[in-house]
Amino acid sequence: MDADLYLTIGLILLVFSLPAIASALTDGRPPRLASLVLLIGGTLLVVALTTKPGGYTFGEIPDVLFRVIGRYTG
């Protein structure tokens, strides 16, 4: 797997974990699984940022996301 795929999966996991954490906290439940998903997503994001030479800029992130999604969908 390459850094672009790590970045894409990490960002998707981070985005999906935030509403789950908020929902668990408002219901009075401990957000165990959502916290684990947040940790995994953050780890993938750090791996992607450290393995790509030069890192990523904020302007590159949408292009990377669409390139990876396009690579695996069509």
PDB file with one MODEL, atoms N, CA, C and O in Angstrom:
MODEL        1
ATOM      1  N   MET A   1       0.837  -1.175   0.000  1.00  0.00           N
ATOM      2  CA  MET A   1       0.000   0.000   0.000  1.00  0.00           C
ATOM      3  C   MET A   1       0.882   1.239   0.000  1.00  0.00           C
ATOM      4  O   MET A   1       1.968   1.248   0.581  1.00  0.00           O
ATOM      5  N   ASP A   2       0.408   2.263  -0.649  1.00  0.00           N
ATOM      6  CA  ASP A   2       1.205   3.481  -0.734  1.00  0.00           C
ATOM      7  C   ASP A   2       0.674   4.538   0.227  1.00  0.00           C
ATOM      8  O   ASP A   2      -0.381   4.360   0.836  1.00  0.00           O
ATOM      9  N   ALA A   3       1.401   5.627   0.357  1.00  0.00           N
ATOM     10  CA  ALA A   3       1.055   6.683   1.304  1.00  0.00           C
ATOM     11  C   ALA A   3      -0.276   7.336   0.956  1.00  0.00           C
ATOM     12  O   ALA A   3      -1.009   7.749   1.855  1.00  0.00           O
ATOM     13  N   ASP A   4      -0.600   7.438  -0.328  1.00  0.00           N
ATOM     14  CA  ASP A   4      -1.873   8.041  -0.717  1.00  0.00           C
ATOM     15  C   ASP A   4      -3.050   7.210  -0.211  1.00  0.00           C
ATOM     16  O   ASP A   4      -4.050   7.767   0.242  1.00  0.00           O
ATOM     17  N   LEU A   5      -2.942   5.907  -0.285  1.00  0.00           N
ATOM     18  CA  LEU A   5      -4.008   5.038   0.199  1.00  0.00           C
ATOM     19  C   LEU A   5      -4.113   5.119   1.722  1.00  0.00           C
ATOM     20  O   LEU A   5      -5.220   5.139   2.261  1.00  0.00           O
ATOM     21  N   TYR A   6      -2.986   5.165   2.415  1.00  0.00           N
ATOM     22  CA  TYR A   6      -3.006   5.334   3.868  1.00  0.00           C
ATOM     23  C   TYR A   6      -3.709   6.637   4.252  1.00  0.00           C
ATOM     24  O   TYR A   6      -4.522   6.669   5.176  1.00  0.00           O
ATOM     25  N   LEU A   7      -3.386   7.701   3.535  1.00  0.00           N
ATOM     26  CA  LEU A   7      -3.993   8.997   3.812  1.00  0.00           C
ATOM     27  C   LEU A   7      -5.495   8.941   3.596  1.00  0.00           C
ATOM     28  O   LEU A   7      -6.254   9.442   4.426  1.00  0.00           O
ATOM     29  N   THR A   8      -5.931   8.350   2.516  1.00  0.00           N
ATOM     30  CA  THR A   8      -7.356   8.285   2.198  1.00  0.00           C
ATOM     31  C   THR A   8      -8.118   7.459   3.227  1.00  0.00           C
ATOM     32  O   THR A   8      -9.156   7.895   3.726  1.00  0.00           O
ATOM     33  N   ILE A   9      -7.620   6.290   3.544  1.00  0.00           N
ATOM     34  CA  ILE A   9      -8.299   5.430   4.528  1.00  0.00           C
ATOM     35  C   ILE A   9      -8.292   6.101   5.900  1.00  0.00           C
ATOM     36  O   ILE A   9      -9.296   6.066   6.611  1.00  0.00           O
ATOM     37  N   GLY A  10      -7.179   6.706   6.272  1.00  0.00           N
ATOM     38  CA  GLY A  10      -7.097   7.383   7.562  1.00  0.00           C
ATOM     39  C   GLY A  10      -8.082   8.521   7.688  1.00  0.00           C
ATOM     40  O   GLY A  10      -8.737   8.663   8.720  1.00  0.00           O
ATOM     41  N   LEU A  11      -8.200   9.342   6.643  1.00  0.00           N
ATOM     42  CA  LEU A  11      -9.146  10.455   6.686  1.00  0.00           C
ATOM     43  C   LEU A  11     -10.586   9.967   6.733  1.00  0.00           C
ATOM     44  O   LEU A  11     -11.408  10.539   7.448  1.00  0.00           O
ATOM     45  N   ILE A  12     -10.901   8.926   5.985  1.00  0.00           N
ATOM     46  CA  ILE A  12     -12.265   8.383   6.006  1.00  0.00           C
ATOM     47  C   ILE A  12     -12.602   7.843   7.392  1.00  0.00           C
ATOM     48  O   ILE A  12     -13.700   8.078   7.896  1.00  0.00           O
ATOM     49  N   LEU A  13     -11.672   7.126   8.011  1.00  0.00           N
ATOM     50  CA  LEU A  13     -11.920   6.605   9.354  1.00  0.00           C
ATOM     51  C   LEU A  13     -12.082   7.730  10.373  1.00  0.00           C
ATOM     52  O   LEU A  13     -12.930   7.652  11.261  1.00  0.00           O
ATOM     53  N   LEU A  14     -11.268   8.771  10.242  1.00  0.00           N
ATOM     54  CA  LEU A  14     -11.392   9.906  11.156  1.00  0.00           C
ATOM     55  C   LEU A  14     -12.742  10.587  11.022  1.00  0.00           C
ATOM     56  O   LEU A  14     -13.371  10.931  12.023  1.00  0.00           O
ATOM     57  N   VAL A  15     -13.187  10.781   9.793  1.00  0.00           N
ATOM     58  CA  VAL A  15     -14.463  11.453   9.567  1.00  0.00           C
ATOM     59  C   VAL A  15     -15.618  10.623  10.111  1.00  0.00           C
ATOM     60  O   VAL A  15     -16.550  11.181  10.691  1.00  0.00           O
ATOM     61  N   PHE A  16     -15.578   9.306   9.939  1.00  0.00           N
ATOM     62  CA  PHE A  16     -16.665   8.463  10.423  1.00  0.00           C
ATOM     63  C   PHE A  16     -16.628   8.263  11.935  1.00  0.00           C
ATOM     64  O   PHE A  16     -17.662   7.962  12.532  1.00  0.00           O
ATOM     65  N   SER A  17     -15.480   8.419  12.563  1.00  0.00           N
ATOM     66  CA  SER A  17     -15.411   8.189  14.006  1.00  0.00           C
ATOM     67  C   SER A  17     -15.940   9.369  14.814  1.00  0.00           C
ATOM     68  O   SER A  17     -16.434   9.172  15.924  1.00  0.00           O
ATOM     69  N   LEU A  18     -15.853  10.578  14.293  1.00  0.00           N
ATOM     70  CA  LEU A  18     -16.280  11.749  15.061  1.00  0.00           C
ATOM     71  C   LEU A  18     -17.772  11.742  15.392  1.00  0.00           C
ATOM     72  O   LEU A  18     -18.122  11.989  16.546  1.00  0.00           O
ATOM     73  N   PRO A  19     -18.675  11.471  14.433  1.00  0.00           N
ATOM     74  CA  PRO A  19     -20.092  11.394  14.825  1.00  0.00           C
ATOM     75  C   PRO A  19     -20.385  10.235  15.772  1.00  0.00           C
ATOM     76  O   PRO A  19     -21.265  10.341  16.626  1.00  0.00           O
ATOM     77  N   ALA A  20     -19.664   9.143  15.630  1.00  0.00           N
ATOM     78  CA  ALA A  20     -19.874   8.007  16.524  1.00  0.00           C
ATOM     79  C   ALA A  20     -19.456   8.349  17.950  1.00  0.00           C
ATOM     80  O   ALA A  20     -20.114   7.938  18.905  1.00  0.00           O
ATOM     81  N   ILE A  21     -18.380   9.091  18.094  1.00  0.00           N
ATOM     82  CA  ILE A  21     -17.948   9.514  19.434  1.00  0.00           C
ATOM     83  C   ILE A  21     -18.969  10.478  20.030  1.00  0.00           C
ATOM     84  O   ILE A  21     -19.337  10.348  21.197  1.00  0.00           O
ATOM     85  N   ALA A  22     -19.422  11.431  19.244  1.00  0.00           N
ATOM     86  CA  ALA A  22     -20.418  12.387  19.731  1.00  0.00           C
ATOM     87  C   ALA A  22     -21.712  11.678  20.126  1.00  0.00           C
ATOM     88  O   ALA A  22     -22.310  12.013  21.148  1.00  0.00           O
ATOM     89  N   SER A  23     -22.142  10.721  19.342  1.00  0.00           N
ATOM     90  CA  SER A  23     -23.363   9.979  19.643  1.00  0.00           C
ATOM     91  C   SER A  23     -23.227   9.181  20.930  1.00  0.00           C
ATOM     92  O   SER A  23     -24.141   9.164  21.754  1.00  0.00           O
ATOM     93  N   ALA A  24     -22.091   8.522  21.104  1.00  0.00           N
ATOM     94  CA  ALA A  24     -21.882   7.737  22.313  1.00  0.00           C
ATOM     95  C   ALA A  24     -21.857   8.630  23.548  1.00  0.00           C
ATOM     96  O   ALA A  24     -22.416   8.273  24.584  1.00  0.00           O
ATOM     97  N   LEU A  25     -21.222   9.771  23.444  1.00  0.00           N
ATOM     98  CA  LEU A  25     -21.139  10.662  24.597  1.00  0.00           C
ATOM     99  C   LEU A  25     -22.496  11.256  24.953  1.00  0.00           C
ATOM    100  O   LEU A  25     -22.802  11.415  26.135  1.00  0.00           O
ATOM    101  N   THR A  26     -23.311  11.587  23.966  1.00  0.00           N
ATOM    102  CA  THR A  26     -24.621  12.144  24.271  1.00  0.00           C
ATOM    103  C   THR A  26     -25.575  11.093  24.831  1.00  0.00           C
ATOM    104  O   THR A  26     -26.490  11.430  25.583  1.00  0.00           O
ATOM    105  N   ASP A  27     -25.375   9.833  24.478  1.00  0.00           N
ATOM    106  CA  ASP A  27     -26.202   8.761  25.027  1.00  0.00           C
ATOM    107  C   ASP A  27     -25.695   8.270  26.381  1.00  0.00           C
ATOM    108  O   ASP A  27     -26.334   7.424  27.007  1.00  0.00           O
ATOM    109  N   GLY A  28     -24.580   8.777  26.832  1.00  0.00           N
ATOM    110  CA  GLY A  28     -24.027   8.371  28.110  1.00  0.00           C
ATOM    111  C   GLY A  28     -23.263   7.052  28.062  1.00  0.00           C
ATOM    112  O   GLY A  28     -23.026   6.430  29.097  1.00  0.00           O
ATOM    113  N   ARG A  29     -22.878   6.629  26.862  1.00  0.00           N
ATOM    114  CA  ARG A  29     -22.114   5.388  26.709  1.00  0.00           C
ATOM    115  C   ARG A  29     -20.642   5.723  26.516  1.00  0.00           C
ATOM    116  O   ARG A  29     -20.313   6.799  26.017  1.00  0.00           O
ATOM    117  N   PRO A  30     -19.762   4.823  26.903  1.00  0.00           N
ATOM    118  CA  PRO A  30     -18.336   5.065  26.617  1.00  0.00           C
ATOM    119  C   PRO A  30     -18.055   4.791  25.130  1.00  0.00           C
ATOM    120  O   PRO A  30     -18.480   3.765  24.598  1.00  0.00           O
ATOM    121  N   PRO A  31     -17.347   5.698  24.471  1.00  0.00           N
ATOM    122  CA  PRO A  31     -17.086   5.542  23.025  1.00  0.00           C
ATOM    123  C   PRO A  31     -15.890   4.633  22.750  1.00  0.00           C
ATOM    124  O   PRO A  31     -14.881   5.085  22.208  1.00  0.00           O
ATOM    125  N   ARG A  32     -15.993   3.373  23.116  1.00  0.00           N
ATOM    126  CA  ARG A  32     -14.847   2.463  23.000  1.00  0.00           C
ATOM    127  C   ARG A  32     -14.473   2.194  21.551  1.00  0.00           C
ATOM    128  O   ARG A  32     -13.338   2.445  21.145  1.00  0.00           O
ATOM    129  N   LEU A  33     -15.417   1.685  20.769  1.00  0.00           N
ATOM    130  CA  LEU A  33     -15.110   1.326  19.385  1.00  0.00           C
ATOM    131  C   LEU A  33     -14.796   2.568  18.555  1.00  0.00           C
ATOM    132  O   LEU A  33     -13.885   2.551  17.727  1.00  0.00           O
ATOM    133  N   ALA A  34     -15.547   3.638  18.774  1.00  0.00           N
ATOM    134  CA  ALA A  34     -15.298   4.866  18.027  1.00  0.00           C
ATOM    135  C   ALA A  34     -13.912   5.430  18.342  1.00  0.00           C
ATOM    136  O   ALA A  34     -13.242   5.967  17.459  1.00  0.00           O
ATOM    137  N   SER A  35     -13.489   5.308  19.584  1.00  0.00           N
ATOM    138  CA  SER A  35     -12.151   5.773  19.953  1.00  0.00           C
ATOM    139  C   SER A  35     -11.072   4.918  19.304  1.00  0.00           C
ATOM    140  O   SER A  35     -10.025   5.426  18.903  1.00  0.00           O
ATOM    141  N   LEU A  36     -11.329   3.628  19.205  1.00  0.00           N
ATOM    142  CA  LEU A  36     -10.384   2.742  18.530  1.00  0.00           C
ATOM    143  C   LEU A  36     -10.276   3.088  17.047  1.00  0.00           C
ATOM    144  O   LEU A  36      -9.178   3.102  16.490  1.00  0.00           O
ATOM    145  N   VAL A  37     -11.406   3.364  16.410  1.00  0.00           N
ATOM    146  CA  VAL A  37     -11.398   3.749  14.999  1.00  0.00           C
ATOM    147  C   VAL A  37     -10.677   5.087  14.824  1.00  0.00           C
ATOM    148  O   VAL A  37      -9.946   5.271  13.851  1.00  0.00           O
ATOM    149  N   LEU A  38     -10.875   6.014  15.752  1.00  0.00           N
ATOM    150  CA  LEU A  38     -10.171   7.296  15.718  1.00  0.00           C
ATOM    151  C   LEU A  38      -8.665   7.089  15.840  1.00  0.00           C
ATOM    152  O   LEU A  38      -7.890   7.737  15.136  1.00  0.00           O
ATOM    153  N   LEU A  39      -8.254   6.201  16.718  1.00  0.00           N
ATOM    154  CA  LEU A  39      -6.833   5.902  16.904  1.00  0.00           C
ATOM    155  C   LEU A  39      -6.233   5.270  15.645  1.00  0.00           C
ATOM    156  O   LEU A  39      -5.129   5.633  15.240  1.00  0.00           O
ATOM    157  N   ILE A  40      -6.938   4.343  15.033  1.00  0.00           N
ATOM    158  CA  ILE A  40      -6.453   3.701  13.808  1.00  0.00           C
ATOM    159  C   ILE A  40      -6.363   4.715  12.675  1.00  0.00           C
ATOM    160  O   ILE A  40      -5.373   4.744  11.945  1.00  0.00           O
ATOM    161  N   GLY A  41      -7.396   5.551  12.523  1.00  0.00           N
ATOM    162  CA  GLY A  41      -7.371   6.572  11.482  1.00  0.00           C
ATOM    163  C   GLY A  41      -6.235   7.563  11.675  1.00  0.00           C
ATOM    164  O   GLY A  41      -5.568   7.942  10.713  1.00  0.00           O
ATOM    165  N   GLY A  42      -6.013   7.981  12.907  1.00  0.00           N
ATOM    166  CA  GLY A  42      -4.910   8.897  13.184  1.00  0.00           C
ATOM    167  C   GLY A  42      -3.552   8.266  12.923  1.00  0.00           C
ATOM    168  O   GLY A  42      -2.636   8.923  12.428  1.00  0.00           O
ATOM    169  N   THR A  43      -3.429   6.993  13.257  1.00  0.00           N
ATOM    170  CA  THR A  43      -2.179   6.288  12.990  1.00  0.00           C
ATOM    171  C   THR A  43      -1.916   6.189  11.496  1.00  0.00           C
ATOM    172  O   THR A  43      -0.791   6.411  11.048  1.00  0.00           O
ATOM    173  N   LEU A  44      -2.936   5.859  10.725  1.00  0.00           N
ATOM    174  CA  LEU A  44      -2.763   5.795   9.271  1.00  0.00           C
ATOM    175  C   LEU A  44      -2.404   7.158   8.689  1.00  0.00           C
ATOM    176  O   LEU A  44      -1.607   7.251   7.755  1.00  0.00           O
ATOM    177  N   LEU A  45      -2.988   8.200   9.239  1.00  0.00           N
ATOM    178  CA  LEU A  45      -2.670   9.553   8.776  1.00  0.00           C
ATOM    179  C   LEU A  45      -1.212   9.899   9.066  1.00  0.00           C
ATOM    180  O   LEU A  45      -0.531  10.465   8.210  1.00  0.00           O
ATOM    181  N   VAL A  46      -0.732   9.571  10.243  1.00  0.00           N
ATOM    182  CA  VAL A  46       0.671   9.847  10.599  1.00  0.00           C
ATOM    183  C   VAL A  46       1.610   9.015   9.734  1.00  0.00           C
ATOM    184  O   VAL A  46       2.642   9.517   9.287  1.00  0.00           O
ATOM    185  N   VAL A  47       1.269   7.752   9.492  1.00  0.00           N
ATOM    186  CA  VAL A  47       2.095   6.907   8.626  1.00  0.00           C
ATOM    187  C   VAL A  47       2.175   7.500   7.223  1.00  0.00           C
ATOM    188  O   VAL A  47       3.246   7.534   6.618  1.00  0.00           O
ATOM    189  N   ALA A  48       1.043   7.966   6.711  1.00  0.00           N
ATOM    190  CA  ALA A  48       1.035   8.555   5.367  1.00  0.00           C
ATOM    191  C   ALA A  48       1.890   9.817   5.308  1.00  0.00           C
ATOM    192  O   ALA A  48       2.633  10.028   4.349  1.00  0.00           O
ATOM    193  N   LEU A  49       1.780  10.649   6.332  1.00  0.00           N
ATOM    194  CA  LEU A  49       2.546  11.899   6.332  1.00  0.00           C
ATOM    195  C   LEU A  49       4.041  11.671   6.484  1.00  0.00           C
ATOM    196  O   LEU A  49       4.842  12.463   5.990  1.00  0.00           O
ATOM    197  N   THR A  50       4.422  10.599   7.160  1.00  0.00           N
ATOM    198  CA  THR A  50       5.848  10.361   7.370  1.00  0.00           C
ATOM    199  C   THR A  50       6.488   9.531   6.262  1.00  0.00           C
ATOM    200  O   THR A  50       7.701   9.605   6.068  1.00  0.00           O
ATOM    201  N   THR A  51       5.702   8.742   5.531  1.00  0.00           N
ATOM    202  CA  THR A  51       6.305   7.904   4.498  1.00  0.00           C
ATOM    203  C   THR A  51       6.416   8.600   3.149  1.00  0.00           C
ATOM    204  O   THR A  51       7.233   8.199   2.320  1.00  0.00           O
ATOM    205  N   LYS A  52       5.616   9.628   2.912  1.00  0.00           N
ATOM    206  CA  LYS A  52       5.723  10.339   1.635  1.00  0.00           C
ATOM    207  C   LYS A  52       6.825  11.390   1.746  1.00  0.00           C
ATOM    208  O   LYS A  52       6.783  12.246   2.629  1.00  0.00           O
ATOM    209  N   PRO A  53       7.792  11.326   0.866  1.00  0.00           N
ATOM    210  CA  PRO A  53       8.861  12.337   0.907  1.00  0.00           C
ATOM    211  C   PRO A  53       8.292  13.733   0.644  1.00  0.00           C
ATOM    212  O   PRO A  53       7.618  13.949  -0.363  1.00  0.00           O
ATOM    213  N   GLY A  54       8.556  14.656   1.526  1.00  0.00           N
ATOM    214  CA  GLY A  54       8.055  16.010   1.378  1.00  0.00           C
ATOM    215  C   GLY A  54       6.682  16.213   1.996  1.00  0.00           C
ATOM    216  O   GLY A  54       6.237  17.353   2.135  1.00  0.00           O
ATOM    217  N   GLY A  55       6.011  15.155   2.364  1.00  0.00           N
ATOM    218  CA  GLY A  55       4.699  15.259   2.993  1.00  0.00           C
ATOM    219  C   GLY A  55       3.614  15.715   2.036  1.00  0.00           C
ATOM    220  O   GLY A  55       3.778  15.634   0.819  1.00  0.00           O
ATOM    221  N   TYR A  56       2.524  16.186   2.574  1.00  0.00           N
ATOM    222  CA  TYR A  56       1.384  16.670   1.804  1.00  0.00           C
ATOM    223  C   TYR A  56       1.099  18.110   2.175  1.00  0.00           C
ATOM    224  O   TYR A  56       1.358  18.538   3.300  1.00  0.00           O
ATOM    225  N   THR A  57       0.564  18.854   1.223  1.00  0.00           N
ATOM    226  CA  THR A  57       0.038  20.175   1.520  1.00  0.00           C
ATOM    227  C   THR A  57      -1.482  20.077   1.545  1.00  0.00           C
ATOM    228  O   THR A  57      -2.053  19.108   1.045  1.00  0.00           O
ATOM    229  N   PHE A  58      -2.138  21.077   2.125  1.00  0.00           N
ATOM    230  CA  PHE A  58      -3.594  21.044   2.186  1.00  0.00           C
ATOM    231  C   PHE A  58      -4.220  21.081   0.798  1.00  0.00           C
ATOM    232  O   PHE A  58      -5.294  20.516   0.592  1.00  0.00           O
ATOM    233  N   GLY A  59      -3.576  21.725  -0.139  1.00  0.00           N
ATOM    234  CA  GLY A  59      -4.092  21.780  -1.503  1.00  0.00           C
ATOM    235  C   GLY A  59      -4.019  20.453  -2.236  1.00  0.00           C
ATOM    236  O   GLY A  59      -4.792  20.216  -3.164  1.00  0.00           O
ATOM    237  N   GLU A  60      -3.111  19.593  -1.836  1.00  0.00           N
ATOM    238  CA  GLU A  60      -2.953  18.291  -2.478  1.00  0.00           C
ATOM    239  C   GLU A  60      -3.976  17.258  -2.022  1.00  0.00           C
ATOM    240  O   GLU A  60      -4.267  16.311  -2.753  1.00  0.00           O
ATOM    241  N   ILE A  61      -4.515  17.428  -0.841  1.00  0.00           N
ATOM    242  CA  ILE A  61      -5.347  16.379  -0.237  1.00  0.00           C
ATOM    243  C   ILE A  61      -6.577  16.037  -1.071  1.00  0.00           C
ATOM    244  O   ILE A  61      -6.843  14.849  -1.256  1.00  0.00           O
ATOM    245  N   PRO A  62      -7.348  17.001  -1.590  1.00  0.00           N
ATOM    246  CA  PRO A  62      -8.490  16.606  -2.426  1.00  0.00           C
ATOM    247  C   PRO A  62      -8.070  15.847  -3.684  1.00  0.00           C
ATOM    248  O   PRO A  62      -8.738  14.891  -4.077  1.00  0.00           O
ATOM    249  N   ASP A  63      -6.976  16.259  -4.316  1.00  0.00           N
ATOM    250  CA  ASP A  63      -6.490  15.547  -5.504  1.00  0.00           C
ATOM    251  C   ASP A  63      -6.091  14.119  -5.168  1.00  0.00           C
ATOM    252  O   ASP A  63      -6.370  13.195  -5.933  1.00  0.00           O
ATOM    253  N   VAL A  64      -5.439  13.937  -4.026  1.00  0.00           N
ATOM    254  CA  VAL A  64      -5.028  12.597  -3.601  1.00  0.00           C
ATOM    255  C   VAL A  64      -6.255  11.729  -3.344  1.00  0.00           C
ATOM    256  O   VAL A  64      -6.303  10.573  -3.767  1.00  0.00           O
ATOM    257  N   LEU A  65      -7.253  12.289  -2.647  1.00  0.00           N
ATOM    258  CA  LEU A  65      -8.466  11.524  -2.360  1.00  0.00           C
ATOM    259  C   LEU A  65      -9.167  11.074  -3.638  1.00  0.00           C
ATOM    260  O   LEU A  65      -9.527   9.904  -3.769  1.00  0.00           O
ATOM    261  N   PHE A  66      -9.359  11.987  -4.572  1.00  0.00           N
ATOM    262  CA  PHE A  66     -10.050  11.637  -5.807  1.00  0.00           C
ATOM    263  C   PHE A  66      -9.227  10.686  -6.666  1.00  0.00           C
ATOM    264  O   PHE A  66      -9.790   9.827  -7.346  1.00  0.00           O
ATOM    265  N   ARG A  67      -7.909  10.826  -6.646  1.00  0.00           N
ATOM    266  CA  ARG A  67      -7.060   9.920  -7.416  1.00  0.00           C
ATOM    267  C   ARG A  67      -7.142   8.491  -6.869  1.00  0.00           C
ATOM    268  O   ARG A  67      -7.222   7.531  -7.635  1.00  0.00           O
ATOM    269  N   VAL A  68      -7.122   8.361  -5.549  1.00  0.00           N
ATOM    270  CA  VAL A  68      -7.201   7.022  -4.943  1.00  0.00           C
ATOM    271  C   VAL A  68      -8.583   6.415  -5.149  1.00  0.00           C
ATOM    272  O   VAL A  68      -8.696   5.232  -5.472  1.00  0.00           O
ATOM    273  N   ILE A  69      -9.626   7.201  -4.968  1.00  0.00           N
ATOM    274  CA  ILE A  69     -10.977   6.701  -5.183  1.00  0.00           C
ATOM    275  C   ILE A  69     -11.168   6.295  -6.638  1.00  0.00           C
ATOM    276  O   ILE A  69     -11.782   5.266  -6.920  1.00  0.00           O
ATOM    277  N   GLY A  70     -10.651   7.089  -7.556  1.00  0.00           N
ATOM    278  CA  GLY A  70     -10.744   6.768  -8.970  1.00  0.00           C
ATOM    279  C   GLY A  70      -9.961   5.516  -9.350  1.00  0.00           C
ATOM    280  O   GLY A  70     -10.359   4.758 -10.235  1.00  0.00           O
ATOM    281  N   ARG A  71      -8.844   5.319  -8.665  1.00  0.00           N
ATOM    282  CA  ARG A  71      -8.014   4.142  -8.935  1.00  0.00           C
ATOM    283  C   ARG A  71      -8.746   2.842  -8.586  1.00  0.00           C
ATOM    284  O   ARG A  71      -8.592   1.835  -9.277  1.00  0.00           O
ATOM    285  N   TYR A  72      -9.537   2.868  -7.519  1.00  0.00           N
ATOM    286  CA  TYR A  72     -10.177   1.643  -7.050  1.00  0.00           C
ATOM    287  C   TYR A  72     -11.630   1.494  -7.473  1.00  0.00           C
ATOM    288  O   TYR A  72     -12.225   0.439  -7.253  1.00  0.00           O
ATOM    289  N   THR A  73     -12.212   2.516  -8.069  1.00  0.00           N
ATOM    290  CA  THR A  73     -13.621   2.395  -8.497  1.00  0.00           C
ATOM    291  C   THR A  73     -13.768   2.228  -9.989  1.00  0.00           C
ATOM    292  O   THR A  73     -14.804   1.756 -10.457  1.00  0.00           O
ATOM    293  N   GLY A  74     -12.799   2.587 -10.716  1.00  0.00           N
ATOM    294  CA  GLY A  74     -13.040   2.496 -12.148  1.00  0.00           C
ATOM    295  C   GLY A  74     -11.840   2.183 -12.904  1.00  0.00           C
ATOM    296  O   GLY A  74     -11.892   2.074 -14.129  1.00  0.00           O
TER     297      GLY A  74
ENDMDL
END
